């Protein structure tokens, strides 16, 4: 499919190492894709679902020891350890190549090596970056065909260039003691071995689009961020775009596919999803920050996705979707998971492939679930009922506001605006969530997750903060930066804010601030809305409750200062002086 010597030499070298029986190039054609599906069904790698209810949908089960991303087995391999930083696991490239080389040796004997040329971003656009993944898994091939723009046309765009990300994946023995996901940012290379779970093996996703891309972004003057992108359309047809970063379990996908409250829908407001997980941002010719979603699909968590929580996500999964580790309803050959509905199937095979009895299900014991708590769906973005008309726009969309969020019971108010870009970078750097379930350890423990990028920065976190500050100096018309917290609780531990679609009310205040339509109250932490400026029309929430939600809890913030200092110490000596200045400023303002 190509005469590119850089590509061919690398593939030959990797084939010599892994020794596959044959090599198949993925051309992206419907015929080849369908043949691969049939082959995967014949071997049991995929189970075909009810074609009437779930046309062109399949179920896959991973090994029971291989169900999630493994942060402790994920490494950044830079020549100098300090370039990887204290937050990342580090291994010297020479040591890592030698160690993994032994695991890859002969790992594809008796198997086929598939060559997947793919583009992150619209092929040929200024934003786009090309990768090639070599894998011995049809499951990986079919997922990459959904999640990326893949096929022969990508090789045509690459031409004779050596500018592509080299990805090698082998299932090997699915041995968790020898499972590694390793990134070599200085070599544009990713190696993943002994896993078959999407988050570890779809190398275009977190591995390339965040870890390697964040490194490239710093080098080349752009940003790769763990952010959703959404557009809010006003009744007059004007659309404003927001990018937002949230740690896990903070409702990121729900916000990306938000359905406006009825009172706003009737007036003609709409919400458009550009992306639910990753944003690549560049400075446009007009001096604004422009964003694209480099992905072509959604790799979403199934449990809890239902008609109430996220009808758009559910609708997206109804065709052309691969489900991973959900339950199989054998009565009608459809899928089920906890939180889908209140009708657990009578005849059901659980995610491990065993018969499941609802009578033994205990909400508090995850091991009794029919679907794995991290079970997934891989669905094409074009299936989403609210996918943005700009989704395939090579230029991206202009960002008016950047929003950070966390899960805090008391500390953070419903919403506040940073004083400026530098202060906004500080706000992002101290982003945190509190643990909510005893199963995850002590309740209320604060976990810092700067810009929701803690597991995904491909280099030193201190340098990453410095890159944010540097970008702020370069963007002539920078977006304003905000922080939200949907999870404030009352004394009994109940959430005060209704969340879900009503979060749009907060986003509209944010956009009003960007447009200079409303004033705000200056506080120690930033600008907080005036109570009357949050639209509560049609909501059973009183102004008194809004006042409570917008209260800045000084005592909690003072307690938080020590935790922030500890975290900065953990990041190390590359935390920029400007962020320490912001911390001192906050401390002084709190009194």
Backbone torsions as a table, in degrees:
resi	resn	phi	psi	omega
1	UNK	NA	-10.9	-179.6
2	UNK	-151.0	156.1	173.4
3	UNK	-109.7	8.8	-177.7
4	UNK	-63.4	112.9	-175.2
5	UNK	-65.9	-32.1	179.8
6	UNK	-64.0	-42.3	179.0
7	UNK	-67.9	-49.8	-174.8
8	UNK	-64.7	-41.9	-179.8
9	UNK	-63.6	-42.4	180.0
10	UNK	-64.8	-44.6	-179.9
11	UNK	-62.5	-42.0	178.3
12	UNK	-60.6	-42.5	-179.9
13	UNK	-63.2	-44.2	-179.1
14	UNK	-70.6	-34.2	177.8
15	UNK	-67.8	-38.2	176.6
16	UNK	-61.3	-37.6	-180.0
17	UNK	-71.6	-48.8	-170.9
18	UNK	-91.6	-19.0	175.0
19	UNK	55.2	55.7	175.8
20	UNK	-69.9	157.0	176.1
21	UNK	-70.6	-35.8	177.2
22	UNK	-151.5	164.6	179.8
23	UNK	-120.7	128.8	178.7
24	UNK	-120.1	126.8	177.8
25	UNK	-88.7	133.3	179.8
26	UNK	-88.4	116.2	-175.2
27	UNK	-97.9	-7.6	178.1
28	UNK	83.7	2.8	-177.7
29	UNK	-75.8	152.0	177.3
30	UNK	-61.7	-37.8	-176.9
31	UNK	-62.9	-48.8	-178.8
32	UNK	-65.4	-42.0	-179.2
33	UNK	-60.5	-43.9	-179.9
34	UNK	-65.1	-39.8	178.2
35	UNK	-62.1	-38.9	178.7
36	UNK	-67.4	-39.5	177.1
37	UNK	-59.7	-47.5	-178.7
38	UNK	-60.5	-42.1	179.1
39	UNK	-62.7	-43.3	-179.4
40	UNK	-65.5	-35.1	177.2
41	UNK	-68.2	-40.5	-177.5
42	UNK	-65.5	-30.1	-179.8
43	UNK	-91.9	-7.5	-178.7
44	UNK	88.0	3.0	178.3
45	UNK	-66.8	-32.2	175.4
46	UNK	-127.1	150.5	172.5
47	UNK	-115.6	125.3	-179.5
48	UNK	-76.9	132.3	-179.3
49	UNK	-90.2	171.0	-179.8
50	UNK	-51.2	112.6	-173.1
51	UNK	-68.5	-19.7	178.9
52	UNK	-79.8	-42.4	-179.2
53	UNK	-87.6	-31.3	-178.6
54	UNK	-132.4	70.6	-177.7
55	UNK	-58.3	132.4	176.8
56	UNK	57.3	37.6	178.5
57	UNK	-116.7	149.5	-174.2
58	UNK	-139.6	155.7	175.8
59	UNK	-115.1	137.8	176.3
60	UNK	-128.1	142.1	174.3
61	UNK	-116.5	129.9	175.7
62	UNK	-85.6	172.9	172.3
63	UNK	-64.4	150.5	-175.5
64	UNK	-67.4	-16.4	178.9
65	UNK	-97.3	16.2	-169.1
66	UNK	-145.1	72.8	-167.5
67	UNK	-126.2	1.9	-176.1
68	UNK	-160.8	168.6	172.7
69	UNK	-62.0	144.7	-179.6
70	UNK	-116.4	94.1	-176.1
71	UNK	-63.4	-33.4	-177.8
72	UNK	-74.5	-11.5	177.7
73	UNK	-111.2	13.4	-178.1
74	UNK	-105.1	125.2	-173.4
75	UNK	-124.9	146.7	168.8
76	UNK	-107.6	121.6	-173.3
77	UNK	-110.7	93.7	178.3
78	UNK	-113.7	156.2	-178.2
79	UNK	-56.8	-46.8	178.9
80	UNK	-101.2	133.0	-178.2
81	UNK	-61.3	-37.1	-176.8
82	UNK	-65.8	-21.6	177.1
83	UNK	-72.6	-23.9	174.3
84	UNK	-83.0	-30.5	175.4
85	UNK	85.4	176.0	-174.0
86	UNK	-82.2	-21.4	-176.4
87	UNK	-78.2	-31.7	-178.0
88	UNK	-88.9	153.5	165.8
89	UNK	-77.1	139.6	-176.1
90	UNK	-124.6	144.5	169.2
91	UNK	-142.9	142.4	176.5
92	UNK	-64.7	138.2	-177.7
93	UNK	-53.3	-44.7	-177.8
94	UNK	-61.7	-42.6	179.4
95	UNK	-65.1	-41.6	-177.3
96	UNK	-68.8	-44.9	178.9
97	UNK	-59.3	-41.1	-178.9
98	UNK	-66.6	-45.5	-177.6
99	UNK	-64.2	-50.0	-178.0
100	UNK	-73.7	-29.0	177.9
101	UNK	-55.6	-39.6	178.5
102	UNK	-65.6	-37.0	-179.7
103	UNK	-73.0	-34.5	179.8
104	UNK	-77.3	-22.3	-172.7
105	UNK	-58.7	117.5	178.4
106	UNK	68.8	12.7	-173.7
107	UNK	-69.6	-17.5	-179.4
108	UNK	-106.6	13.4	176.4
109	UNK	-58.0	132.0	-179.2
110	UNK	78.6	2.9	-178.2
111	UNK	-122.9	174.0	177.6
112	UNK	-105.4	137.0	170.8
113	UNK	-94.8	122.6	177.1
114	UNK	-99.1	135.1	179.5
115	UNK	-106.2	112.8	-176.4
116	UNK	-111.5	102.0	172.4
117	UNK	-82.3	130.2	-175.7
118	UNK	-145.3	158.8	177.2
119	UNK	-118.9	132.6	167.5
120	UNK	-92.1	117.7	-172.7
121	UNK	97.0	165.2	-178.9
122	UNK	-61.8	122.3	-175.0
123	UNK	-51.4	131.3	176.4
124	UNK	85.8	-7.1	-179.2
125	UNK	-77.7	167.4	-180.0
126	UNK	-61.4	-32.5	-178.0
127	UNK	-76.7	-28.6	-165.8
128	UNK	-66.0	146.3	173.5
129	UNK	-132.7	141.2	-175.9
130	UNK	-101.3	141.3	173.8
131	UNK	-132.6	158.7	169.9
132	UNK	-129.6	124.3	176.6
133	UNK	-108.7	130.7	172.2
134	UNK	-102.4	128.3	-176.4
135	UNK	-147.4	158.1	174.9
136	UNK	-109.2	21.8	-175.9
137	UNK	-122.0	120.8	175.0
138	UNK	-64.3	-35.2	177.5
139	UNK	-55.4	-44.2	178.2
140	UNK	-63.7	-45.3	-179.9
141	UNK	-56.5	-50.6	-175.2
142	UNK	-66.9	-34.6	175.7
143	UNK	-69.1	-41.6	179.5
144	UNK	-65.7	-31.1	176.8
145	UNK	-68.5	-23.6	175.3
146	UNK	-86.9	-44.2	-170.1
147	UNK	-79.8	-21.5	-177.6
148	UNK	-130.8	173.9	172.4
149	UNK	-96.6	104.8	-169.1
150	UNK	-122.9	154.9	175.3
151	UNK	135.1	-172.4	-173.5
152	UNK	-59.7	-35.5	-175.1
153	UNK	-61.8	-23.6	179.7
154	UNK	-69.8	-39.3	177.2
155	UNK	-66.3	-35.5	177.4
156	UNK	-62.3	-41.0	178.9
157	UNK	-68.1	-39.0	-179.1
158	UNK	-64.4	-37.1	179.7
159	UNK	60.8	-129.1	-178.3
160	UNK	-96.0	5.1	-173.0
161	UNK	-69.4	151.4	174.7
162	UNK	-98.3	6.7	-174.3
163	UNK	-86.7	77.5	175.6
164	UNK	-147.0	156.6	179.4
165	UNK	-89.8	125.2	-176.2
166	UNK	-92.6	116.2	-179.2
167	UNK	-117.4	127.2	176.9
168	UNK	-121.4	126.0	177.8
169	UNK	-132.0	134.3	171.6
170	UNK	-137.1	136.6	177.6
171	UNK	-68.0	-31.5	-177.7
172	UNK	50.0	-120.9	-177.4
173	UNK	-107.1	10.1	-174.1
174	UNK	48.2	42.7	-177.4
175	UNK	-89.4	111.3	-174.1
176	UNK	-66.9	-22.1	178.1
177	UNK	-74.1	-20.4	179.5
178	UNK	-121.7	32.3	178.8
179	UNK	-89.4	126.5	-180.0
180	UNK	-139.7	137.9	171.5
181	UNK	-124.1	104.0	-169.3
182	UNK	-120.0	137.2	-176.6
183	UNK	-117.8	132.3	178.5
184	UNK	-118.1	80.0	-173.2
185	UNK	-60.5	-30.1	-179.5
186	UNK	-72.8	-16.5	-178.7
187	UNK	-113.2	4.6	-176.0
188	UNK	53.4	42.9	-173.3
189	UNK	-131.2	143.7	175.2
190	UNK	-131.7	130.5	175.1
191	UNK	-122.2	131.5	178.8
192	UNK	-134.7	126.7	-176.4
193	UNK	-139.6	147.3	176.2
194	UNK	70.8	27.1	172.9
195	UNK	-137.3	152.8	173.4
196	UNK	-127.9	4.7	-178.7
197	UNK	-82.5	136.2	-173.8
198	UNK	-45.9	-49.2	-175.5
199	UNK	-60.9	-22.4	-180.0
200	UNK	-100.3	-15.1	-168.7
201	UNK	-125.8	-15.2	172.7
202	UNK	-84.0	87.2	-164.7
203	UNK	-69.8	-12.3	176.2
204	UNK	-74.3	-19.1	-171.2
205	UNK	-79.8	-112.5	-175.6
206	UNK	-62.2	-37.2	-175.3
207	UNK	-60.9	-52.4	-178.2
208	UNK	-86.9	-56.1	-168.4
209	UNK	-67.3	-17.7	175.4
210	UNK	-118.7	-59.4	-172.2
211	UNK	-66.6	-52.9	179.2
212	UNK	-71.5	-41.3	-177.6
213	UNK	-66.0	-35.3	178.6
214	UNK	-63.3	-38.0	177.1
215	UNK	-65.3	-46.3	178.8
216	UNK	-63.9	-40.1	-179.0
217	UNK	-59.7	-41.3	178.5
218	UNK	-66.1	-40.9	-178.4
219	UNK	-67.9	-35.6	-171.0
220	UNK	-106.0	-2.3	174.8
221	UNK	86.8	34.1	173.2
222	UNK	-138.3	-172.8	-173.7
223	UNK	-132.9	137.0	171.7
224	UNK	-116.0	117.0	-170.7
225	UNK	-129.3	151.0	178.4
226	UNK	-84.2	72.0	-170.8
227	UNK	-134.3	143.3	167.3
228	UNK	-79.5	160.4	173.0
229	UNK	-131.2	124.7	176.7
230	UNK	-133.9	154.7	176.6
231	UNK	-116.2	134.8	173.8
232	UNK	-106.0	119.9	178.9
233	UNK	-96.3	124.8	178.4
234	UNK	-82.2	162.7	179.9
235	UNK	-55.4	-25.6	-179.6
236	UNK	-85.2	2.9	177.6
237	UNK	94.1	-9.5	178.4
238	UNK	-70.0	136.9	180.0
239	UNK	-120.9	130.2	175.9
240	UNK	-116.4	142.0	-173.8
241	UNK	-112.6	141.8	-178.9
242	UNK	-127.2	138.9	168.0
243	UNK	-113.0	144.5	-172.4
244	UNK	-145.1	139.2	-178.8
245	UNK	-115.7	128.2	178.2
246	UNK	-135.9	139.8	171.3
247	UNK	-65.7	169.5	-178.9
248	UNK	-62.1	154.5	179.7
249	UNK	67.4	24.5	178.0
250	UNK	-116.8	15.9	172.4
251	UNK	78.9	31.5	-176.3
252	UNK	-63.9	-50.3	-178.8
253	UNK	-65.1	-38.4	178.1
254	UNK	-59.9	-39.9	-179.9
255	UNK	-70.5	-39.2	-178.4
256	UNK	-61.5	-30.4	-177.3
257	UNK	-115.2	31.1	-174.8
258	UNK	-55.3	138.6	172.3
259	UNK	-105.6	121.9	-176.8
260	UNK	-59.2	147.6	173.9
261	UNK	-57.0	152.6	-174.1
262	UNK	-52.9	-40.8	-177.5
263	UNK	-60.0	-31.8	178.5
264	UNK	-84.4	-36.8	178.3
265	UNK	-58.9	-42.2	-178.5
266	UNK	-63.5	-28.7	-179.9
267	UNK	-82.4	-11.2	177.3
268	UNK	106.4	9.3	176.1
269	UNK	-73.2	144.6	175.0
270	UNK	-136.3	157.5	173.7
271	UNK	-123.8	132.7	-179.2
272	UNK	-114.9	133.5	177.8
273	UNK	-93.4	121.3	172.5
274	UNK	-95.6	-36.8	179.0
275	UNK	-163.8	153.5	-176.7
276	UNK	-111.7	-2.9	-169.9
277	UNK	-144.5	-41.8	-172.3
278	UNK	-134.1	137.9	176.5
279	UNK	-128.7	133.3	168.9
280	UNK	-106.0	127.8	-172.5
281	UNK	-122.1	133.3	178.2
282	UNK	-133.8	155.2	175.8
283	UNK	-78.7	125.0	-179.1
284	UNK	-83.3	170.6	179.5
285	UNK	-62.0	-24.4	-179.5
286	UNK	-87.1	5.1	177.3
287	UNK	83.8	0.7	176.2
288	UNK	-94.2	167.1	176.1
289	UNK	-90.6	125.5	-178.8
290	UNK	-112.3	144.4	-175.3
291	UNK	-128.6	144.8	168.0
292	UNK	-125.7	156.0	166.3
293	UNK	-92.3	113.0	-176.0
294	UNK	-72.3	-10.3	-176.9
295	UNK	-90.8	169.1	-179.2
296	UNK	-121.6	1.3	-178.9
297	UNK	-151.9	-177.5	178.4
298	UNK	-117.3	134.7	174.4
299	UNK	-114.9	81.0	-167.4
300	UNK	-100.4	157.4	175.1
301	UNK	-79.3	127.5	-177.8
302	UNK	-76.8	-52.8	-175.2
303	UNK	-54.8	133.5	-178.5
304	UNK	90.0	-13.1	176.9
305	UNK	-80.9	119.9	-178.3
306	UNK	-153.4	-177.7	-177.5
307	UNK	-60.9	-27.2	-179.0
308	UNK	-89.1	-48.0	-173.5
309	UNK	-71.6	-41.0	-177.8
310	UNK	-159.3	76.2	-178.9
311	UNK	-59.4	-32.3	179.6
312	UNK	-66.6	-41.7	178.1
313	UNK	-64.1	-42.3	-179.7
314	UNK	-62.2	-44.0	179.2
315	UNK	-62.0	-34.2	-179.3
316	UNK	-61.5	-30.3	-173.9
317	UNK	-86.4	1.8	-170.7
318	UNK	-78.0	-10.6	175.6
319	UNK	-151.9	158.2	173.8
320	UNK	55.2	32.0	-171.6
321	UNK	-117.4	145.2	172.0
322	UNK	-108.2	122.0	176.1
323	UNK	-97.6	139.5	179.5
324	UNK	-122.7	123.7	173.7
325	UNK	62.2	27.7	169.2
326	UNK	-92.2	176.6	180.0
327	UNK	-89.1	155.0	178.9
328	UNK	-112.6	119.4	174.8
329	UNK	-81.8	108.3	-173.6
330	UNK	-77.1	-13.0	177.7
331	UNK	-64.3	-41.1	-177.7
332	UNK	-131.6	12.2	176.1
333	UNK	58.9	45.8	175.8
334	UNK	-119.9	176.9	-177.7
335	UNK	-103.0	157.2	176.9
336	UNK	-149.1	151.5	173.6
337	UNK	-151.0	162.0	177.8
338	UNK	-61.5	129.3	-179.7
339	UNK	92.3	-3.1	177.0
340	UNK	-72.2	-48.0	176.4
341	UNK	-160.1	-178.1	-179.8
342	UNK	-97.3	22.3	-178.1
343	UNK	-120.3	72.1	178.7
344	UNK	-60.1	137.6	-175.5
345	UNK	-65.7	144.4	179.3
346	UNK	-71.9	-40.0	179.8
347	UNK	-115.3	111.5	-166.9
348	UNK	-147.0	139.5	171.8
349	UNK	-105.5	127.1	-177.4
350	UNK	-78.0	179.3	-173.5
351	UNK	-65.3	-18.6	178.5
352	UNK	-87.4	-7.6	-179.1
353	UNK	94.7	12.3	-179.7
354	UNK	-105.1	156.3	176.0
355	UNK	-64.1	136.7	-175.3
356	UNK	-116.8	135.4	179.9
357	UNK	-117.2	116.4	-177.6
358	UNK	-58.0	-29.1	-177.8
359	UNK	-61.0	-24.8	-179.2
360	UNK	-93.6	1.8	-177.1
361	UNK	-75.2	131.2	177.5
362	UNK	-128.7	115.4	-176.7
363	UNK	-50.5	-34.9	-174.6
364	UNK	-79.1	-16.2	-176.6
365	UNK	-111.6	100.5	-175.5
366	UNK	-60.4	-24.5	-177.7
367	UNK	-68.8	-12.8	179.6
368	UNK	-94.9	2.2	-178.4
369	UNK	-69.1	148.9	174.8
370	UNK	-75.9	-41.3	176.3
371	UNK	-104.0	146.4	176.7
372	UNK	-66.2	141.3	-179.4
373	UNK	-56.1	-22.9	177.5
374	UNK	-108.6	25.1	177.9
375	UNK	-65.4	155.4	-166.2
376	UNK	-133.5	162.3	165.8
377	UNK	-128.0	138.3	173.8
378	UNK	-112.5	112.1	-172.4
379	UNK	-133.5	144.4	178.4
380	UNK	-65.2	136.9	-179.8
381	UNK	-59.6	-32.5	-177.9
382	UNK	-64.5	-17.6	177.4
383	UNK	-72.2	-19.6	-173.1
384	UNK	-70.8	125.5	-177.8
385	UNK	-59.2	-25.4	-178.2
386	UNK	-110.5	24.7	179.3
387	UNK	-64.3	137.2	-174.8
388	UNK	-67.0	140.3	172.9
389	UNK	-59.6	-18.6	-179.0
390	UNK	-91.9	5.0	-174.2
391	UNK	-53.1	-41.7	-178.2
392	UNK	-98.8	15.1	178.6
393	UNK	-73.2	116.7	-176.4
394	UNK	-60.8	-25.6	-178.7
395	UNK	-82.0	-14.1	-177.0
396	UNK	81.6	-161.5	179.5
397	UNK	-128.8	147.7	-179.1
398	UNK	-79.9	132.1	-175.3
399	UNK	-94.2	122.4	179.1
400	UNK	-87.5	-33.0	-176.0
401	UNK	-147.5	144.3	171.8
402	UNK	-109.2	132.2	-176.5
403	UNK	-120.9	129.1	171.9
404	UNK	-106.5	150.3	179.8
405	UNK	-146.3	156.5	175.9
406	UNK	-149.0	-179.8	-179.5
407	UNK	-115.2	97.2	-178.5
408	UNK	-126.8	131.3	-177.4
409	UNK	-71.4	-37.3	-175.5
410	UNK	-128.7	-40.2	-163.1
411	UNK	-60.9	-57.6	-172.7
412	UNK	-88.9	136.3	174.6
413	UNK	-71.2	174.0	-179.2
414	UNK	-52.3	-43.9	178.5
415	UNK	-158.4	142.8	168.5
416	UNK	-148.6	156.8	-177.8
417	UNK	-107.2	138.4	177.0
418	UNK	-71.7	159.3	-178.3
419	UNK	-70.8	-33.2	-177.8
420	UNK	-167.4	-176.2	-176.6
421	UNK	-62.9	-43.4	-179.0
422	UNK	-61.3	-45.6	178.5
423	UNK	-65.2	-35.6	177.7
424	UNK	-64.1	-37.6	175.9
425	UNK	-63.8	-40.3	175.7
426	UNK	-60.6	-46.2	179.1
427	UNK	-57.5	-43.4	178.2
428	UNK	-66.3	-36.8	-176.1
429	UNK	-69.8	-22.0	-178.7
430	UNK	-105.1	9.0	178.4
431	UNK	-49.2	138.4	-177.2
432	UNK	-152.6	157.8	171.1
433	UNK	-131.3	153.0	176.1
434	UNK	-102.1	139.8	177.8
435	UNK	-63.5	142.2	-172.7
436	UNK	-113.5	-19.6	-175.5
437	UNK	-122.3	140.3	-178.8
438	UNK	-58.9	-28.2	-179.6
439	UNK	-60.7	-27.2	-178.6
440	UNK	-91.0	13.7	-176.8
441	UNK	107.1	-156.9	-177.5
442	UNK	-66.4	140.8	178.4
443	UNK	-74.5	141.4	174.9
444	UNK	86.7	4.3	177.4
445	UNK	-72.8	132.8	-176.9
446	UNK	-86.2	124.9	174.4
447	UNK	-113.6	116.3	178.7
448	UNK	-74.6	132.5	179.4
449	UNK	-141.2	77.8	-174.0
450	UNK	-53.9	127.7	178.0
451	UNK	50.5	22.0	-174.8
452	UNK	57.1	27.7	-174.4
453	UNK	-112.9	7.2	-174.6
454	UNK	-50.6	-46.6	-179.7
455	UNK	-84.6	0.6	-165.9
456	UNK	-124.0	-1.8	178.3
457	UNK	-78.1	125.8	-174.9
458	UNK	-85.6	16.3	179.8
459	UNK	-158.6	-166.4	-175.7
460	UNK	-64.2	126.2	-177.6
461	UNK	-58.3	-35.6	177.4
462	UNK	-62.8	-40.2	177.2
463	UNK	-68.1	-33.0	177.1
464	UNK	-63.4	-43.6	175.9
465	UNK	-60.5	-42.4	-179.4
466	UNK	-62.8	-36.6	178.8
467	UNK	-65.0	-40.4	175.6
468	UNK	-58.3	-46.3	-179.2
469	UNK	-63.3	-40.4	-179.6
470	UNK	-64.3	-43.6	179.4
471	UNK	-60.6	-39.3	179.8
472	UNK	-58.3	-33.2	178.9
473	UNK	-75.4	-22.4	-174.1
474	UNK	-94.2	-19.4	-175.3
475	UNK	-87.6	110.2	-178.2
476	UNK	-58.9	-42.0	-179.3
477	UNK	-121.4	75.7	-173.8
478	UNK	-73.1	146.4	174.2
479	UNK	-65.0	153.1	172.1
480	UNK	-76.9	153.3	-177.0
481	UNK	-115.6	133.0	-176.2
482	UNK	-128.4	165.5	172.7
483	UNK	-131.5	136.8	177.6
484	UNK	-124.6	158.5	177.1
485	UNK	-146.8	101.6	-178.9
486	UNK	-80.0	-3.2	-163.0
487	UNK	-113.7	24.3	177.4
488	UNK	-67.2	140.1	-177.0
489	UNK	-120.7	158.3	175.1
490	UNK	-86.3	-174.5	-176.2
491	UNK	-63.5	-23.2	179.2
492	UNK	-90.1	0.0	178.6
493	UNK	87.8	10.0	178.4
494	UNK	-87.6	144.2	176.5
495	UNK	-66.3	138.2	-177.9
496	UNK	-90.0	-35.0	-176.6
497	UNK	-92.5	137.9	-176.3
498	UNK	-68.5	-25.7	176.5
499	UNK	71.0	-156.9	-178.6
500	UNK	48.0	-129.2	-175.9
501	UNK	-60.2	-27.8	-178.0
502	UNK	-70.3	-11.6	174.6
503	UNK	-62.0	-20.2	177.5
504	UNK	-59.2	-31.6	-179.6
505	UNK	-60.1	-37.6	178.6
506	UNK	-72.3	-40.7	178.8
507	UNK	-62.4	-35.5	178.9
508	UNK	-68.1	-35.1	175.3
509	UNK	-64.8	-42.4	178.8
510	UNK	-57.0	-46.6	-179.0
511	UNK	-70.0	-31.4	173.5
512	UNK	-63.6	-38.3	178.1
513	UNK	-65.7	-43.4	179.5
514	UNK	-59.7	-39.0	-177.8
515	UNK	-82.6	-2.8	-179.2
516	UNK	71.0	26.0	-177.0
517	UNK	-87.1	-20.5	-178.0
518	UNK	-133.4	151.2	173.9
519	UNK	-85.8	176.5	176.3
520	UNK	-150.2	165.8	-176.5
521	UNK	-98.1	126.4	178.5
522	UNK	-79.0	129.1	178.0
523	UNK	-127.7	-179.4	180.0
524	UNK	-62.2	-28.4	-173.6
525	UNK	-100.4	-15.7	-176.8
526	UNK	151.9	-167.0	-179.5
527	UNK	-88.4	126.9	-178.2
528	UNK	-112.1	143.9	-177.4
529	UNK	-62.2	150.6	164.2
530	UNK	-73.4	141.7	-172.5
531	UNK	-52.8	-41.2	-175.5
532	UNK	-71.0	-11.8	-175.5
533	UNK	-90.0	-6.1	171.1
534	UNK	-92.0	116.4	-175.6
535	UNK	-73.1	113.2	-180.0
536	UNK	-110.5	19.9	178.2
537	UNK	-56.4	129.1	178.8
538	UNK	76.8	10.6	-177.4
539	UNK	-112.5	141.6	179.9
540	UNK	-89.5	39.0	177.5
541	UNK	-114.2	132.0	-176.5
542	UNK	-86.8	166.2	175.9
543	UNK	-63.6	-31.8	178.4
544	UNK	-62.4	-41.0	179.1
545	UNK	-65.3	-41.9	178.1
546	UNK	-61.3	-41.3	177.2
547	UNK	-56.9	-44.5	179.7
548	UNK	-64.1	-41.6	-179.0
549	UNK	-65.5	-28.2	-176.7
550	UNK	-95.6	1.3	-178.8
551	UNK	-68.9	135.4	175.7
552	UNK	-93.9	111.1	-175.4
553	UNK	-82.3	90.9	-173.2
554	UNK	-57.4	-41.3	-177.9
555	UNK	-61.3	-43.2	179.2
556	UNK	-63.7	-40.5	180.0
557	UNK	-65.3	-39.9	178.8
558	UNK	-61.8	-40.6	177.0
559	UNK	-63.4	-36.7	-176.3
560	UNK	-66.5	-29.6	-176.2
561	UNK	-53.7	-46.0	-177.8
562	UNK	-62.4	-39.7	179.5
563	UNK	-64.4	-39.6	177.9
564	UNK	-63.0	-44.1	179.5
565	UNK	-59.7	-42.9	178.9
566	UNK	-62.2	-41.6	-178.8
567	UNK	-66.3	-44.8	178.2
568	UNK	-59.1	-37.7	178.4
569	UNK	-62.8	-40.1	178.4
570	UNK	-63.6	-42.7	178.7
571	UNK	-60.3	-39.6	172.9
572	UNK	110.9	-167.3	-168.8
573	UNK	-78.3	1.8	177.4
574	UNK	-96.3	5.3	173.3
575	UNK	-63.1	124.1	-175.5
576	UNK	-61.6	145.6	179.5
577	UNK	-57.9	-33.2	-179.3
578	UNK	-59.1	-34.4	-179.0
579	UNK	-73.8	-34.6	173.7
580	UNK	-66.1	-35.2	175.9
581	UNK	-62.2	-43.0	178.5
582	UNK	-63.3	-38.8	179.9
583	UNK	-64.9	-43.4	177.6
584	UNK	-61.9	-41.5	179.5
585	UNK	-60.9	-43.7	179.1
586	UNK	-61.8	-45.2	-178.9
587	UNK	-60.2	-42.6	-179.2
588	UNK	-65.8	-42.5	-178.9
589	UNK	-67.5	-30.6	178.4
590	UNK	-72.2	-21.6	172.7
591	UNK	86.6	NA	NA
